[in-house]
């Protein structure tokens, strides 16, 4: 199976299945000398692990990371870093029934059509647990970015149609509620709505907003390797994502050039923008403003309500899915969005080192 590798210089390859022995990632291209320990990675993995509230899957996993290579005496060696997380509470019997039919909203049918075979235990490679490798690699990318003064913060902007009030925005509150929302009142409204949907066996989706601060200008390319194009691909590669916005996103369709254009000003010899409708990217290249992107997350497809489908014999049937599933994916996907953004930016920053001859001179002369 191709397609499990992402990046050009800072390159990651995820591996493993939801109900196999474990999952992980190999990171190639990480510079030597970066301080790194398992605690650095575990901090991020703990943000996505299951069983943290009644609004996530009750599957209990420690998601404990093990560094298998690429680190010596607390620092990266410049060689491939291999990270592994071993599954401990896989219950494959919960999924034996779905071997004979296709779950609506899942990759069961398309996987079968592509490979003529599928691992039906929790979706195999199509499972949300595949993101463990992304988050582990993202923790390393974020450490590299912090060395450069770049920070990435994501949060749930909207869940079930209930959005945050930016006048009440408090990023510290994000980690105090089950929904990763930086608005306490909005989180309480979502709690009530989510409980009402759970009581009838349904699920809800939402929007994750991600902000990158401290980004320098000149990162990205004007054609096929646009910064926004690469970010869009990275975020869209997350299983539950159905749409990506940069800056004002789809609202630009009802805007005007006189409003949407960000005017430039000069302050103390520095070029700045008065507004940031572009979301920090112009012509596929970072413009020095904060990068703002949003990801649309679909409702969890595994619901206990009756649904119509087809079995592998081609017969029409009705099913109600049982097992351990998130009634809302959004909260656990927040750190995944951060991670994919971090991996993308780290890779493009490394590629940018060859964009000017003076950059090479600074390194070698």
N, C-alpha and C positions, 0 to 999 in steps of 0.2 A: 504494500500500500504506500503510494507516494503521497506527498502533501502534508507531512508532519514536521517540516522544517520551515522556519521563518527567519528572515534576516539575511544580510549579505556579509558584513564583517562581524558584528555582534550577532551571532547566529544561535538559535535555539532549536532543539529537536525534542519534542515531547513523546513519551511512550507510556504504554500500560492501558489497562481497562478497568472499568468500574468494579468488576467482581473478579479480577485476576489477582495475582499475588501482590501487586502494587502498581504505582504510577510514579512518573518522575520526568526528568528533563536533563539533557546534556547541553551545556552552554559552551560554545566555542567563540574565541575572540575577546574574552574578558582580559583586560590588561593585568599584568603582574603587579603585585604590591598593594592591592586593595585590601584593607582590613576586612575580614569576613569570618563569621562563625555561624553555627547553626541557629543561635538565638536571633540573629539578624533576619534570617529567612522565616523562622517559626513565628515571629511577630506578625508577619503578613499572612501566613497560612492560617493562623488562628482567626483572622478576620473572615475567612471564607468557609471555615469548617462547619459541618452540620451539627444539629442538635443544640443550638444556642438559644432558641426560643421556640414557642409553639407554632411560630410562623415559618419555621424551616423544617426540613426533613428530620424525623426523630432518629435517623441512623446515627449511632454513636461511634465516632472515629476520633482518635487523638490527632491524626494527620501529622505525626511526628516525622520531621525531616532528618535524613542522614546524608552527610557529605561524604561521597565515596571517592572523590578525586579532585585535584585541582587546587587544593588548599594545603599549605604547610606552615606550621608555627603561626597560625592565625592570619595568614595573608595569602592572596591568590598567587599562583605560580606562573600564570600565563598559559597553562595547558588546559585542556577541556575540563570543565567542572561538571561532575555528574552528581545529581541529587535524586534521592529516592524516598518515597513515602509508601509504607507497606499497609495494605488493607488488613483490617482485623475483624470487622463484623459484617463481612459480606454474607448475604442470605440469598443465594442464587435460587433457592426453591421458590422464593416469592415471585420469580419471573418465569417459572417453567411453563405456565399456562400461555404466556404471550408468544411462545415459540411457534404457535400455530395460527397467529393472526397479526394484523398490522394495527398498531395503536395510532389513532388520529393525532396529527400534530407532531409525530415523532419521525425519526429517520428509518424506521423498520422497513417500509416498502422500498424506498429508494436505495437503501443499503443492499437489500436482497437483489434488486434489479441490477445494481452495479457489479456486485461480487458473486452473486449466486449462492451466498452464504452469509450468515450474520451471527454475531455473539449477542444473543437476546438477553443476557444477564444485565439488566439495568442499562442497556443500550451500548455496552462495550465502549468503543472509541467515541461514539456519539454522545456518551454520558457527560453530564456537567462535571463529573469528577476529573475529566481530562484537564480541566483548568488548574488543577493542582500544580502541574508542571509550569504553566504560564505564570502563576503567582510566585512560585519559587524563583524562577528566572527573573521576574519583575522586581523582586526584592533586591537582587544584585544590581539590576539596571538602575533602580532608584538610588542605591548607594553611590553609583558612579555619577549620576546626575547631581546629587547633593554636593559632591566634591566640586562641581562646577557652579553651585549656587542655584540650581534649578529644582523646583519643588512641584509635585503633582498631588492634587487633592480632588477626589471625586466624592459624590454624595447622591442620594436619591432626591431628585428635584420634584418628582411626581409619582404617586402610586395610586392606581385605581381611579385616575382622574382628579385626585386631590393633590394640589400643588403647594409648595412652600411659599411663604410670604417673605420676600427678600428684605423687608423692613424688620423682620424678626430673625434674620439669618444669624446663626450661632454655630460655627463649625465644631465647637466643643460639644454641643448637644448631639451631633451626629453619632457619637459613640455611646450615648446614654439611652438610646431607644432601639427597639428591635428592627427598625426600618432604615437606619442609617440616614435619617432626615435631619438637616440642620435647623429644624423648626419644631419645637416641642408641641405646639398646638396642632400643627399639621399631622405630626406623627400620631397624636391621640385620635384624630379623625380617621386616619388610615387604619388604626387598630380596630376601631368599631366596624369599619367597612369590611376589613379583612375577615373579622370574626363572623360577620353576617354571610359572607361568601363561603367560608369554611363550613358553616352549619348546613349548607345545602350542597356540599361536595364540589364547589366551584373554585376557581383560582383567578388571580388578577395580575396585571402587568404594570409597567411604569416607565419612567424616564430617568436615566442617570446622567448627571452633568459632571464634567471633568474640567478642571482649570489647571493650566501649567503656568507658573510664574517664574520669573528670572531667566526666561528664554532669550538668548541672544539673536541678533538678526542674521540673515544669510544662510539658514539651514533649510535644505530641500533643493529641489530642482524644478525648472519651468515646464518640463514635459512629462514623461512617464513616471518619473520618480518624485512627483510633487509631494511636499510634506503632508498636505491634507489628503491626497490620494492614498498615501501609505498609512496614515492614521485611520482612514475610512476602512481600508482593507483589514487592518489589524483588529479594529473594533468589530467589524462585520464578521470576522472569523470566530467570534465568540458565539456559541450555539444558540443562545436565546435572543440575540440581537437581530432586529428586523429593519433598522434604519439608523442612519448617522447624520448629524447636523454639525456644521462648523460655523461659529459665529452666529449671525442671525438666522442661518439655515433656511428653512422653507418659507419663513416670513418675508424674505427678500422679494418673493413673487408679487407681494402687494405693496412693496415699498417704491421709492423713487430714487433716481440717481443722486438727486440733490440731498437726500437723506442718507442713503446707503453708503455713499462715498465718505471715507474717513479723511477729514482735512488734516494736513500736516502743519506743524509749527516747529520753530527752532527755539530751544531754550539752552543757553550756555553752550552753544555749539553742537547740541545734540538734537537730532531729528525725532520728533514725537508725534503721535496722533492725538487729536482732540477727542475722538470717539473710537470704538472698537467693534464696528459692525462686521468687520472681516474676520473676527475671531483670532487675530494674531497672525494671519497668513495672507499674503498677497502674491498672486502669480505662482503659487506652489512653494513659496519661500517665506520663512518666518520674518516678521516685520518688527520684532522687539516688544510687541504688546503681549499681554497674557493670551495664551492659546485657550480657546473655549470650544469644547465639543460636547455633544449630547448623543446618548445611545438609547434607542427605543427598545425596551425589553418586553417580549410577549408574555402572556399569561402562561403559567406552567401547564403543559399539555396533559400531564397525568392527573386526571380528575376522577372522582368516584361517581359522577353522574352517568347515567346510561348514554352510550354513544353508538352510532352505527358504524360498522366497518366491514371488512372482508377478511376471510381466513385464507390460509395458503392454498386451500383447495378451490378458491374462487367463489365461495359461498357467502351470501350476505348474512351477517350476524349482528347481535347487539352485545356490548360489553360494558362493564363498570370496573375501572382499574383499581386494584388494591395495592398494598405495599407502602413503602416509606417515601414520601414525596414532599417537596416544598410547595405550600399553597401560594407562595409568592417568591419568585426568584430574585427580584431586584436587590434586596439587602446584601446577599452574598455575592452578587455580581459586581458590586461597587469596586472592590479591590481588584477584580479581574480587569475591569476597564482601566484602572490606574496602571496595572501591570503591563497591559498591551501597549498603552501609550508610552510608558517608560522604555520598553524594549525598542519600540519604533524610533523614539527620539535618540536613544543611545546609539543605535545603528547608524542613523543619518548623521549624527555628530561625528562619528568616526569616519564616515565616507567624506565628510566635508573637509577633512584634513588635507586632501589633495586638490582642493578647488583653487588654491593660489600658490604660486611658487614660493612666496615668502613664508607660507606655513611650513613647507618642507625645509626651508633654510633655517627657520627657528628651531627645528628639531635636530638637524644634522650639522649645522655650522656654528 
